[in-house]
């Protein structure tokens, strides 16, 4: 039983780490590292690099919340079936 709980939390932590890494990487690369490249394009009247840094990271975070909820539902089902 303890191994199943440990495996569940390990899977949960891997998912959290993956999603937080995406949340850090996309705005960092798009809004800082490659900002000059992205600023060639416009989105809603704003330079894309600026938009990624200011608004895109917020929208990405909201999307990642829904992805996390979906993945956790699947993870819960998998470990619930193994537990029963």
C-alpha positions as a printed NumPy array, in Angstrom:
array([[  0.   ,   0.   ,   0.   ],
       [  2.782,   2.435,   0.882],
       [  4.478,   1.739,  -2.462],
       [  1.315,   2.674,  -4.347],
       [  1.009,   5.941,  -2.433],
       [  4.663,   6.681,  -3.078],
       [  4.298,   5.912,  -6.788],
       [  1.201,   8.119,  -6.972],
       [  3.017,  11.072,  -5.405],
       [  6.077,  10.532,  -7.562],
       [  3.881,  10.668, -10.666],
       [  2.162,  13.779,  -9.317],
       [  5.491,  15.499,  -8.636],
       [  6.819,  14.596, -12.096],
       [  3.722,  16.132, -13.659],
       [  4.039,  19.281, -11.56 ],
       [  7.723,  19.618, -12.42 ],
       [  7.019,  19.144, -16.134],
       [  4.225,  21.716, -16.218],
       [  6.161,  24.282, -14.168],
       [  9.165,  23.765, -16.432],
       [  6.982,  24.506, -19.453],
       [  5.551,  27.556, -17.691],
       [  9.061,  28.863, -17.016],
       [ 10.621,  27.951, -20.355],
       [  8.045,  29.338, -22.778],
       [  7.913,  32.903, -21.385],
       [ 11.658,  32.897, -20.695],
       [ 12.572,  31.9  , -24.228],
       [  9.754,  33.778, -25.953],
       [  9.81 ,  36.901, -23.827],
       [ 13.527,  37.261, -23.067],
       [ 15.917,  35.074, -25.055],
       [ 14.26 ,  35.212, -28.488],
       [ 12.365,  38.46 , -27.95 ],
       [ 14.002,  40.21 , -30.914],
       [ 12.929,  37.433, -33.256],
       [  9.363,  37.347, -31.945],
       [  9.073,  41.132, -31.986],
       [  9.066,  40.978, -35.794],
       [  5.49 ,  39.731, -35.503],
       [  2.465,  41.386, -33.959],
       [ -0.462,  39.981, -32.009],
       [ -3.362,  42.276, -31.221],
       [ -1.288,  45.312, -32.152],
       [  1.564,  44.431, -29.784],
       [  4.954,  42.973, -30.54 ],
       [  4.78 ,  39.212, -30.041],
       [  7.803,  39.044, -27.705],
       [  6.206,  41.629, -25.422],
       [  2.854,  39.845, -25.606],
       [  4.412,  36.482, -24.684],
       [  6.152,  38.02 , -21.687],
       [  3.127,  39.967, -20.448],
       [ -0.038,  38.108, -21.44 ],
       [  1.104,  34.829, -22.934],
       [  2.575,  33.532, -19.69 ],
       [ -0.732,  34.159, -17.905],
       [ -2.75 ,  32.405, -20.606],
       [ -0.253,  29.562, -20.643],
       [ -0.607,  29.176, -16.868],
       [ -4.394,  28.893, -17.16 ],
       [ -4.052,  26.279, -19.912],
       [ -1.549,  24.35 , -17.786],
       [ -4.032,  24.332, -14.897],
       [ -6.587,  22.586, -17.115],
       [ -3.935,  20.156, -18.374],
       [ -2.939,  19.404, -14.779],
       [ -6.564,  18.763, -13.773],
       [ -7.08 ,  16.452, -16.755],
       [ -3.864,  14.513, -16.114],
       [ -4.596,  14.216, -12.394],
       [ -8.058,  12.815, -13.145],
       [ -6.444,  10.146, -15.308],
       [ -3.794,   9.487, -12.654],
       [ -6.445,   9.212,  -9.938],
       [ -8.427,   6.733, -12.022],
       [ -5.354,   4.628, -12.68 ],
       [ -4.347,   4.415,  -9.041],
       [ -7.938,   3.999,  -7.861],
       [ -8.294,   0.951, -10.121],
       [ -5.065,  -0.498,  -8.786],
       [ -6.161,   0.197,  -5.22 ],
       [ -9.581,  -1.514,  -5.537]])
